[in-house]
Amino acid sequence: MTVSAARQTFLLMRLDIAIAQFMPAKGDPAESLVRATRVFETLKELERGPDVVVFPEAALTGYFLEGGVREHAMEAESVLEALDKSYRDAPGPDRPLDVVLGFYELADHRIYNSALYAELGGDLPRIRHVHRKVFLPTYGVFQEERFVEAGHSVHAFDTRWGRAAILICEDLFHSISPTLAALGGAQAIFVPSASPARGSEPGRGVPTSVDRWYRVSRGTAEEHGIAVAVCHLIGFEGGKGFAGGSVLFGPRGDLLYEAPLWDPAVGQATLELGSLTAARTESPLLADLETALPRLLQNRAGGGGWKPERAEGRPEDAAEALAGAATDSPGLDASVLDINADLVTDWLTRFLQAEVRSRRGFEKVIVGLSGGVDSALTAALCVRALGPENVHGFFLPYHTSSSESLEHGRLVAQQLGIEARLIDISSSVDGYLTESEPDASDRRRGNVMARMRMIVLFDQAAKLGGLPIGTGNKSERLLGYFTWHADDSPPINPLGDLFKTQVWALARHLGLPAKIVDKPATADLIRGQTDEADLGVSYPEADLILHHLLSGRSAEWLERKGLAASKVEVVQSRLEGTHWKRNLPTVAMLSGTAIGEWYLRPVDY
């Protein structure tokens, strides 16, 4: 073959890549492999099957295993054997197929978060490469460094169609990783990921984190003239939702495939390998890097370069100066609390379906209808998730309760079409207070009422074979404005990460009655009581203060933005003084196997 003919053959080469957006069975590799078999069956049904299929990170077990990684870590050869069997068990032709799949790996008496590249089908399945995750997130909801070891390298490797590299989830967010892969000659980077969704701001209609994945993946492909395939885990694990939105970008940053949000999906697209040449010729950034890198590495220790003067003041002051003129004017922008109501509705509906049905095996739920917006919104979301026939409402008045509360609770039940029952708790509460504690304060009486309501809801749940659903919002939880082991007792809570102002916004979006949404919030434990009078600050003010405190801003910063020092003090003192109410009871730790300290298993394990 002449050089020109060989070049022409190369330019006609194509690589068909499939992405298997996938929900594993939590802590159950055998069932996860059954699900993988269904994916393989789908691929075999295609007239032209893929050359490579990419599964997510931790595809055999789920991601959040904590200490359970020891029980489910597997040697790479065992994973190969199981995958090959799964592939051969799927009906259809036994044509060659390369697989990228994430798993917890046992190697040399150590545990890694790994992904393998394996060749299946044919006479001799084999592993081409195993990548061990280099950057282990250990912040926020992540604790990887506590349970697995870090990998130490990024390598491109040969396959039957060309050169590839694997990165796992956060590896991609550190630009050095794809750079090393591209310098190693990789034509495609495969990225198994398990990234829980965060952020519901208005925008593209996807979680903020999913939008960032899109931008980072596209930017990586464009910068290096390389294909980037990101396959996300889906499903819910302990309330953390994996939203999907897997993507495949070509070397010009061209979107070849994008998976839907939340649902399983198997999609396939074609990468013309010749397009890498065109992309790298048009934008030779990789060639420029190869030329400049030796000089950059030689001088990385510093030298005669310019050094900026040290900025005076605190880091947050410097950040403000860089932010521009907007920081010079007082006041806070309330839009930081805006949400995409359609996205949040879908997100919470799927959360309820996953936690009630899939995770716990229930069909029915029990909701206490107080006549307030929180319980109304909770019931509305449950109806969307499970159907009105599976949502049971309860009115639980005390003799001092407002008649308006009962009227509004009935209005909600009627609008949603759910069955609701009235159980008056007056005699139960008074049986204790009147007989034994007639001098109890209003606060103590309110706590007894709240706990009695939970006794009723849990008992009705046992009677009806359902689950009680919590209705507390994020503002109440952060301010400690709830009764411990009462309002916070139900095992599932869809509103717990929504500020009160966001609850109002979502309730209006869902068309709940205005007279319920717009009335002053009240726990209705004492006649004439309102939340904002009890707290000494309005919810819009409290929510903004809480948002910025949780985002790392100081009380002094908030005051400089125009908020009254007294209101900032009220919110901050309640936030810092009620951590105990948001946690399980404190247990004296006497051993190296203390529950929740050393013996760690996620709630859905």
C-alpha positions in Angstrom: 0.0 0.0 0.0 1.3 3.5 -0.9 1.7 6.2 1.7 -1.2 8.1 0.2 -3.4 5.0 0.2 -2.6 4.3 3.8 -3.3 7.9 4.7 -6.7 7.7 2.9 -7.5 4.5 4.7 -6.8 6.2 8.0 -8.9 9.2 7.2 -11.9 6.9 6.5 -11.5 5.1 9.9 -14.4 5.5 12.3 -14.9 4.6 15.9 -18.4 3.9 17.1 -18.7 4.8 20.8 -21.7 3.8 23.0 -22.5 5.4 26.3 -24.4 3.3 28.8 -25.9 5.8 31.3 -26.5 3.3 34.0 -28.0 2.8 37.5 -26.4 -0.1 39.4 -28.0 -2.1 42.2 -26.5 -0.5 45.4 -24.1 -2.9 47.0 -25.1 -5.8 44.7 -22.6 -6.6 42.0 -24.5 -9.7 40.8 -27.7 -7.7 40.1 -25.7 -4.9 38.5 -24.1 -7.4 36.1 -27.7 -8.6 35.2 -28.4 -5.0 34.3 -25.2 -4.8 32.3 -26.3 -7.9 30.4 -29.4 -6.0 29.3 -27.2 -3.2 28.0 -25.2 -5.7 26.0 -28.3 -7.2 24.6 -29.4 -3.7 23.5 -26.1 -3.1 21.8 -26.1 -6.5 20.1 -29.5 -5.7 18.6 -28.0 -2.8 16.7 -27.3 -3.4 13.0 -23.8 -1.8 13.5 -22.8 -2.3 17.1 -20.3 -0.1 18.8 -16.6 -0.6 19.0 -16.5 0.7 22.6 -19.1 1.0 25.3 -18.5 3.2 28.4 -20.2 2.5 31.7 -20.1 4.9 34.7 -17.8 5.0 37.8 -18.6 2.4 40.5 -21.0 0.7 38.0 -21.1 -2.6 39.8 -22.0 -1.3 43.3 -23.0 2.3 43.4 -20.7 5.1 44.5 -21.4 6.0 48.1 -20.3 2.8 49.9 -18.2 4.4 52.7 -16.7 1.5 54.7 -18.6 -1.0 52.5 -15.9 -0.7 49.8 -14.0 -3.4 51.6 -16.9 -5.8 51.1 -17.3 -5.2 47.4 -13.8 -4.4 46.1 -12.8 -6.9 43.3 -9.7 -7.8 41.5 -9.6 -6.6 37.9 -9.3 -10.1 36.5 -12.5 -11.1 38.4 -14.3 -8.1 36.9 -13.1 -9.1 33.4 -14.4 -12.6 33.9 -17.8 -11.4 35.2 -18.1 -8.9 32.3 -17.2 -11.4 29.7 -19.8 -13.8 31.1 -22.4 -11.0 31.2 -21.6 -10.2 27.5 -21.8 -13.8 26.4 -25.1 -14.3 28.3 -26.7 -11.5 26.3 -28.5 -12.8 23.2 -27.1 -11.8 19.9 -23.8 -12.0 17.9 -20.6 -12.5 19.8 -18.7 -9.8 17.9 -15.8 -8.0 19.5 -16.6 -5.2 22.0 -14.4 -3.0 24.1 -15.7 -2.0 27.5 -14.8 0.8 29.9 -16.3 0.3 33.4 -15.7 1.7 36.8 -15.4 -0.4 39.9 -13.8 -0.6 43.3 -10.6 -2.5 42.8 -8.6 -4.7 45.2 -5.0 -4.8 44.2 -1.8 -5.5 46.2 -3.9 -5.5 49.4 -5.1 -2.0 48.7 -8.4 -0.6 47.5 -8.7 1.8 44.6 -11.5 3.6 42.7 -10.6 2.2 39.3 -11.8 1.7 35.8 -10.7 -0.9 33.3 -10.6 -1.1 29.5 -11.3 -4.6 28.5 -11.8 -6.5 25.2 -14.7 -8.9 25.2 -15.9 -11.5 22.8 -13.7 -13.6 20.6 -11.4 -16.4 22.0 -9.5 -14.4 24.6 -11.0 -11.6 26.6 -8.3 -9.4 28.1 -7.6 -6.2 30.0 -5.8 -3.5 28.1 -5.5 -1.0 30.9 -6.6 -0.2 34.5 -6.7 3.4 35.6 -6.8 4.2 39.3 -8.4 7.5 40.1 -5.8 10.1 40.9 -7.8 13.0 42.4 -10.0 11.7 45.2 -12.6 14.3 46.3 -12.7 14.6 50.1 -15.0 17.6 50.7 -18.7 18.3 51.0 -20.5 15.0 50.5 -17.3 13.2 49.4 -15.0 11.1 51.6 -13.0 9.1 49.1 -9.5 9.6 50.7 -10.9 7.9 53.8 -11.8 4.7 52.0 -9.7 4.2 48.9 -6.1 4.9 47.9 -5.1 7.4 45.2 -3.7 6.4 41.9 -0.4 8.0 40.8 -0.4 8.2 37.0 -2.3 9.0 33.8 -1.3 6.9 30.8 -2.5 6.6 27.2 -2.6 3.0 26.0 -3.0 1.1 22.7 -6.3 -0.5 21.7 -7.3 -2.4 18.6 -8.4 0.8 16.9 -5.9 3.4 18.2 -4.8 5.0 21.5 -7.0 5.8 24.4 -6.9 7.1 28.0 -9.2 6.7 31.0 -9.9 9.4 33.6 -12.4 9.0 36.4 -14.7 11.8 37.4 -12.8 14.5 39.2 -9.6 13.6 37.3 -11.1 15.5 34.3 -11.5 18.7 36.3 -7.8 19.0 36.9 -6.4 20.1 33.5 -3.1 18.3 34.0 -4.9 14.9 33.6 -6.3 15.3 30.1 -3.2 17.1 29.1 -1.0 14.1 30.1 -3.4 11.8 28.2 -3.2 14.0 25.1 0.5 14.2 25.3 0.6 10.4 25.5 -1.1 10.2 22.1 -4.7 9.5 23.2 -7.2 10.0 20.5 -10.1 9.5 22.9 -10.5 10.0 26.6 -13.2 7.9 28.4 -14.5 9.3 31.7 -16.6 7.1 33.9 -18.3 9.4 36.5 -20.5 9.4 39.6 -21.2 13.0 40.2 -24.2 13.9 42.4 -26.2 16.8 41.1 -25.9 20.1 42.7 -27.5 23.5 41.9 -31.0 24.3 40.6 -30.5 27.9 39.4 -32.4 29.1 36.3 -30.5 28.4 33.1 -30.4 25.5 30.7 -32.9 23.5 32.7 -30.2 21.1 34.1 -28.5 21.0 37.5 -25.6 23.5 37.7 -23.1 20.6 38.1 -24.3 18.9 34.9 -23.9 22.2 33.0 -20.3 22.4 34.3 -19.6 18.9 33.2 -20.8 19.9 29.7 -18.5 22.9 29.6 -15.4 21.1 31.0 -15.8 18.1 28.7 -16.3 20.3 25.6 -13.4 22.5 26.5 -11.1 19.5 27.0 -12.0 18.1 23.6 -11.5 21.5 21.9 -8.2 22.3 23.6 -6.5 19.0 22.7 -8.3 18.0 19.5 -9.4 14.8 21.2 -12.7 12.9 21.7 -14.1 13.0 25.2 -16.8 10.6 26.3 -18.3 11.1 29.8 -20.6 8.5 31.2 -22.5 9.4 34.3 -24.1 7.2 37.0 -27.8 7.8 37.6 -30.2 7.1 40.5 -30.4 8.3 44.1 -28.1 7.2 46.9 -29.0 8.5 50.3 -30.8 11.6 48.9 -28.0 12.4 46.6 -29.3 12.4 43.0 -27.1 11.4 40.1 -28.7 13.3 37.2 -27.1 11.8 34.1 -26.6 14.0 31.1 -23.7 11.9 29.8 -21.9 13.5 26.8 -19.7 12.6 23.9 -17.7 15.4 22.2 -15.7 15.3 19.0 -12.2 17.0 18.6 -13.7 20.3 17.6 -15.9 20.5 20.7 -18.8 19.2 18.5 -21.5 17.5 20.5 -21.9 14.0 19.1 -24.3 12.6 21.8 -26.0 13.8 24.9 -28.0 11.5 27.2 -31.2 12.6 29.0 -31.4 13.6 32.6 -32.2 11.1 35.3 -33.1 8.1 33.2 -31.1 5.1 32.0 -30.0 5.5 28.4 -27.8 3.7 25.8 -26.7 6.0 23.0 -24.2 5.6 20.2 -22.4 8.0 18.0 -19.6 7.8 15.4 -16.2 9.5 15.7 -14.4 9.9 12.4 -10.8 9.5 13.5 -9.7 11.6 10.6 -11.4 14.5 12.2 -8.7 14.6 14.9 -6.2 15.5 12.2 -8.4 18.3 10.9 -9.1 19.7 14.3 -5.4 19.7 15.3 -4.4 21.3 12.1 -6.9 24.1 12.4 -6.1 24.7 16.1 -2.6 23.3 16.8 -2.7 23.8 20.6 -1.5 20.4 21.4 1.5 20.8 19.1 2.3 24.2 20.7 2.1 22.6 24.1 4.6 19.8 23.1 7.0 22.5 21.9 6.7 24.7 25.0 6.4 22.1 27.7 10.1 21.3 28.0 10.9 25.0 28.6 8.0 25.4 31.1 9.1 22.3 33.0 12.7 23.5 33.1 11.7 26.8 34.6 8.9 25.6 36.8 10.9 26.4 40.0 10.7 30.1 39.4 13.4 32.6 38.6 13.4 36.1 37.3 9.7 36.4 36.6 7.5 39.2 37.8 6.1 38.8 41.3 2.9 40.6 42.3 2.8 42.5 45.6 1.0 40.8 48.4 -2.6 41.9 48.6 -3.6 43.6 51.8 -6.6 42.7 53.8 -8.6 39.6 54.1 -9.2 37.2 51.2 -12.8 38.0 50.9 -11.9 41.7 50.6 -9.6 40.9 47.7 -12.3 38.8 46.1 -14.7 41.7 46.3 -12.2 44.1 44.7 -11.8 41.7 41.8 -15.5 41.3 41.4 -15.9 44.9 40.3 -18.2 47.8 41.0 -21.1 45.7 42.0 -19.5 45.2 45.4 -19.3 48.9 46.0 -23.0 49.4 46.4 -24.9 48.2 49.5 -27.6 45.5 49.4 -27.8 41.9 48.5 -29.2 40.4 45.3 -32.0 38.1 46.3 -31.8 36.3 42.9 -29.1 34.0 44.3 -32.0 32.1 45.8 -33.8 31.7 42.5 -34.5 28.2 41.4 -35.6 26.5 38.1 -39.0 25.3 39.3 -39.5 22.8 36.5 -36.1 21.2 37.2 -36.7 21.1 41.0 -40.1 19.6 40.6 -38.8 16.8 38.4 -35.8 16.3 40.7 -37.9 16.0 43.9 -40.6 13.8 42.2 -37.9 11.4 41.1 -36.3 11.5 44.6 -39.6 10.5 46.2 -40.1 7.7 43.7 -36.6 6.4 44.3 -36.6 6.6 48.1 -40.2 5.4 48.7 -40.6 2.7 46.0 -37.2 1.7 44.7 -35.2 1.9 47.9 -37.7 1.0 50.6 -40.3 -0.9 48.7 -43.4 1.1 49.8 -46.3 2.5 47.7 -48.1 4.6 50.3 -47.0 7.7 52.1 -48.5 9.6 55.1 -48.4 13.4 55.3 -49.6 15.6 58.2 -51.6 18.5 56.6 -51.1 21.5 58.9 -52.7 24.0 56.5 -49.3 25.6 55.8 -47.3 25.8 52.6 -44.7 23.2 53.6 -47.1 20.4 54.1 -49.1 21.4 51.1 -46.1 21.4 48.8 -44.9 18.1 50.2 -48.3 16.5 49.6 -48.4 17.9 46.0 -44.9 16.4 45.3 -46.0 13.1 46.7 -49.1 13.1 44.5 -46.9 13.7 41.4 -44.5 11.0 42.4 -46.9 8.3 43.6 -50.4 9.2 42.6 -53.2 10.6 44.8 -54.5 7.2 45.7 -51.2 6.5 47.5 -51.0 9.7 49.5 -52.8 9.8 52.9 -53.3 13.1 54.6 -54.0 13.7 58.3 -55.3 16.8 60.0 -54.1 16.7 63.6 -55.5 19.8 65.4 -55.2 20.7 69.1 -58.1 22.6 70.7 -56.0 25.9 70.4 -55.3 25.3 66.7 -56.6 27.9 64.3 -59.8 27.0 62.5 -58.2 28.5 59.4 -55.4 25.8 59.5 -58.0 23.0 59.3 -59.9 24.8 56.5 -56.7 25.3 54.5 -55.6 21.7 55.1 -58.9 20.5 53.7 -58.6 22.8 50.7 -55.2 21.2 49.9 -56.6 17.7 50.2 -59.5 18.6 47.9 -57.3 20.2 45.3 -54.9 17.3 45.2 -57.6 14.7 45.3 -56.2 12.8 48.3 -57.9 11.0 51.1 -57.5 12.8 54.4 -58.6 12.0 58.0 -59.0 14.2 61.0 -57.6 13.0 64.3 -57.9 15.5 67.2 -54.9 15.2 69.5 -56.3 17.4 72.3 -57.3 14.5 74.6 -54.0 12.7 74.1 -51.9 15.9 74.8 -54.0 17.0 77.7 -54.0 13.5 79.2 -50.4 14.1 80.0 -50.3 17.9 80.5 -53.5 18.4 82.4 -53.0 15.4 84.7 -49.3 15.6 85.2 -47.9 19.0 84.1 -50.6 21.6 84.4 -48.0 24.4 84.8 -46.0 23.5 81.6 -44.9 26.6 79.6 -46.2 27.3 76.1 -42.9 26.1 74.7 -43.2 22.7 76.5 -46.8 22.4 75.4 -45.9 23.0 71.8 -43.2 20.4 71.9 -45.6 17.8 73.3 -48.1 18.6 70.5 -45.5 18.3 67.9 -44.3 14.9 69.2 -47.8 13.6 69.6 -48.5 14.4 66.0 -45.5 12.3 65.0 -46.7 9.4 67.2 -50.0 9.5 65.3 -48.3 9.7 61.9 -45.9 6.9 62.5 -48.7 4.7 63.9 -50.9 5.4 60.9 -48.0 4.6 58.7 -47.8 1.2 60.4 -51.5 0.7 60.0 -51.6 1.7 56.3 -48.3 0.1 55.4 -46.8 3.4 54.3 -44.0 5.8 55.2 -44.3 9.2 56.9 -42.9 12.0 54.9 -41.2 15.0 56.5 -42.2 18.6 55.6 -39.5 20.7 57.2 -37.7 23.2 55.0 -34.0 24.2 55.0 -34.6 27.5 56.8 -36.3 25.9 59.7 -33.7 23.2 60.0 -30.8 25.7 59.9 -32.4 28.0 62.4 -33.3 25.1 64.7 -36.9 26.1 64.5 -38.4 22.7 64.9 -39.1 20.2 67.7 -36.3 17.6 68.0 -37.5 14.1 67.3 -40.8 15.4 66.0 -40.8 17.5 62.9 -37.5 16.0 61.8 -38.5 12.3 62.5 -39.8 11.0 59.2 -37.2 9.0 57.2 -37.7 11.0 53.9 -37.9 14.7 53.5 -38.2 16.3 50.0 -38.0 19.9 51.2 -35.1 19.8 53.5 -32.7 21.5 51.1 -35.1 24.3 50.0 -35.1 27.6 51.8 -38.5 28.9 52.8 -38.5 31.5 50.0 -37.8 28.7 47.6 -40.7 26.7 49.0 -43.0 29.6 48.4 -41.7 29.9 44.8 -42.2 26.2 44.1 -45.6 26.2 45.6 -46.7 29.1 43.4 -45.3 27.3 40.4 -47.4 24.2 41.2 -50.5 26.3 41.6 -51.2 25.7 45.2 -53.9 27.9 46.7 -52.7 31.5 47.1 -54.4 31.9 50.5 -52.1 29.2 51.8 -48.9 30.3 50.0 -49.3 34.0 50.9 -50.4 33.8 54.5 -47.8 34.3 57.4 -46.0 31.1 58.2 -46.9 29.7 61.6 -46.2 26.5 63.6 -49.7 27.1 65.0 -48.7 25.7 68.4 -49.8 28.9 70.3 -52.7 31.2 69.4 -51.5 34.1 67.2 -48.0 32.7 66.8 -46.0 33.4 63.6 -42.6 32.1 62.6 -41.2 35.5 61.8 -42.3 37.0 65.1 -40.7 34.1 67.0 -37.5 34.3 65.0 -37.2 38.1 65.0 -36.3 38.2 61.3 -38.3 37.7 58.1 -37.7 34.6 56.0 -36.4 36.5 52.9 -33.8 38.2 55.2 -33.0 35.0 57.1 -32.6 33.0 53.8 -30.2 35.5 52.3 -28.2 35.6 55.5 -28.1 31.8 55.8 -27.1 31.4 52.1 -24.1 33.7 52.5 -23.0 32.4 55.9 -23.1 28.8 54.4 -21.1 30.1 51.4 -18.3 31.4 53.7 -19.2 35.0 54.1 -18.8 36.7 57.5 -21.3 38.5 59.6 -19.2 41.7 59.1 -19.5 41.3 55.3 -23.3 41.0 55.6 -23.5 44.1 57.7 -21.4 46.0 55.2 -24.0 45.0 52.5 -26.7 46.7 54.5 -28.2 44.0 56.7 -29.0 45.0 60.3 -26.4 43.7 62.7 -29.2 42.5 65.1 -30.8 40.4 62.4 -27.4 38.9 61.3 -26.7 38.1 65.0 -30.1 36.4 65.4 -29.6 34.1 62.4 -25.9 33.4 63.1 -26.5 32.5 66.8 -29.4 30.2 65.9 -27.4 28.5 63.2 -24.3 28.0 65.4 -26.3 27.0 68.5 -28.5 24.3 67.0 -26.0 21.9 65.3 -27.0 19.3 67.8 -30.6 19.3 66.6 -29.5 18.3 63.0 -27.5 15.2 64.1 -28.1 11.9 65.6 -27.6 11.5 69.4 -24.1 11.9 70.6 -22.7 8.5 71.7 -19.7 8.0 73.9 -17.0 6.5 71.7 -15.2 3.7 73.5 -14.0 1.4 70.7 -12.5 1.4 67.3 -15.8 0.2 65.8 -18.1 3.0 67.0 -21.2 3.3 64.8 -21.1 6.4 62.6 -17.4 7.1 63.5 -15.5 4.0 62.5 -18.2 1.6 61.4 -19.5 3.7 58.4 -22.2 2.6 56.1 -24.5 4.9 54.1 -28.2 5.0 55.0 -29.1 3.1 51.8 -26.5 0.4 52.1 
